[in-house]
Amino acid sequence: MKRFYKTARASGADGGYAVLLDGKAVRTPLGGALFLPARTLAEAVAAEWAAQGAELKPETMPLTRLANTMTDKAAGADRAGMNAELLKYGGSDLVCYFAPHPADLLRKQEAAWRPLLSWMEEAYGIAFDTVSGVQYRQQPPEALEKLRVLIEGLDAGAFTAVQAAAATTGSVIVALALLKEKCAPEEAYAAAFVDELHQLEAWGEDEEARRVLETKRRELKDIARFLSLLKSSL
């Protein structure tokens, strides 16, 4: 899409903030007004729009994408279905499947994943079963029920971040740890991709694999920034 505006700025609107393009509010993909609860987030979204060149490049606007999801889906009629999809990650969460070998990979997984599993049990009373290997194991119904309640209790902004982080990492546990600042973005990245990073270390660099990993790393940083901006000036 060609750039169709000259200026982009944040503005107060009905107890929150809007992003204005030449004085007109940005609309979400579903046609509603993009309404944000934090000035810092609105200003950062406006900065993404202002930084665009002659053509709009959505891949350079991660905060706008997350803000649209929060407005259109996480706070709307799609939320129930999205809750169910997010709960599926808990049913086969990445950090519950430990490698039987090699020993050095298992040590890395134990160091990265056991603290997260312990935190979930201590903080929320959710005890996940773990397994050695990739054979599927059904999680205890009581664990999944507690996880369901936790997911459904997230507000639209928190849910948006957790849903996006789980999609990036394959783990709702890592996503929740990022939300609750149990781990920083780099720690979340290292935990989620311990297997892939181990392979690169063991077998040497692969340009395409590294490119994919760097994309994932940026996504986690963008999600953490979204959360930080959302929290900073509510």
Buried (B, 14 or more C-beta within 10 A) or exposed (E): EEEEBEEBBBEEBEEBBBBBBEEEBBBBEEEBBBBBBBBBBBBBBBBBBBEBEEEBEEEEBBBBBBBBBBBBBBBBEBBEEBBEBBBEBBBBBBBBBBBEEEEEBBEBBEEBBEBBBEBBEEEBEBBBEBEEEEEEBEBEEEBBEBBBEBBBEBEBBBBBBBBBBBBBBBBBBBBBBBBBEBBBBEBBBBBBBBEBBBBBEEEEEEEEBEEEBEEBBBBBBBBBBBBBBBBEEE
